Amino acid sequence: MDLGVKLKRLRLQCGLTQEELADRCELTKGYISQLENNLTSPSIATLMDILAVLGSDLKSFFNEEVDEQIVFKEQDFFEKEDDGELITWLVPNSLKNEMEPILLTLQTGVSTTEDMPHEGEEFGYVLQGQAILHLGKKEYEIKAGNSFYFTSKKRHYIENKSQETAKILWVSSPPTF
């Protein structure tokens, strides 16, 4: 952590000059300048006084939130292609999350690998084409504009028997792809 930069940023957010901050803390402008340029370090008591003037406290000041990525662009995606099946991971490193969204593209005559029963839930939305969802001993026809949702307690896979490519937005929780 760059203490000086963080103090300066906080001071500027409060609209104070170095001199104004120094006066309110009974310090010198030169000392504030040295702090902001990391030429000296304050005692805990002095830092607490400065933070109080700046409307903060030790806990808030030292709590560094990590900026996590919220928006993912095409260059962030990861793809795996295998014999007419293309899986595009829409959120990189989604294995650490509770959900794993993918874009599944199946060419004509291709099916996903059969997934054995496991804990979790799955959701899909057919963006293009049509396919067959195999769930246990049942088959469900799914077409563009249809969605599906099931618990993953039965074997399942998707098969494209149609004459056009099928594209499905598929979300698994927990991640399994």
Secondary structure as GFF3:
##gff-version 3
##sequence-region A 1 177
A	DSSP	alpha_helix	3	13	.	.	.	ID=ss1
A	DSSP	alpha_helix	18	25	.	.	.	ID=ss2
A	DSSP	alpha_helix	29	36	.	.	.	ID=ss3
A	DSSP	alpha_helix	44	53	.	.	.	ID=ss4
A	DSSP	alpha_helix	58	62	.	.	.	ID=ss5
A	DSSP	three_ten_helix	74	76	.	.	.	ID=ss6
A	DSSP	beta_strand	78	82	.	.	.	ID=ss7
A	DSSP	beta_strand	85	89	.	.	.	ID=ss8
A	DSSP	three_ten_helix	94	96	.	.	.	ID=ss9
A	DSSP	beta_strand	100	106	.	.	.	ID=ss10
A	DSSP	beta_strand	121	128	.	.	.	ID=ss11
A	DSSP	beta_strand	130	135	.	.	.	ID=ss12
A	DSSP	beta_strand	138	143	.	.	.	ID=ss13
A	DSSP	beta_strand	147	151	.	.	.	ID=ss14
A	DSSP	beta_strand	156	159	.	.	.	ID=ss15
A	DSSP	beta_strand	166	173	.	.	.	ID=ss16
###
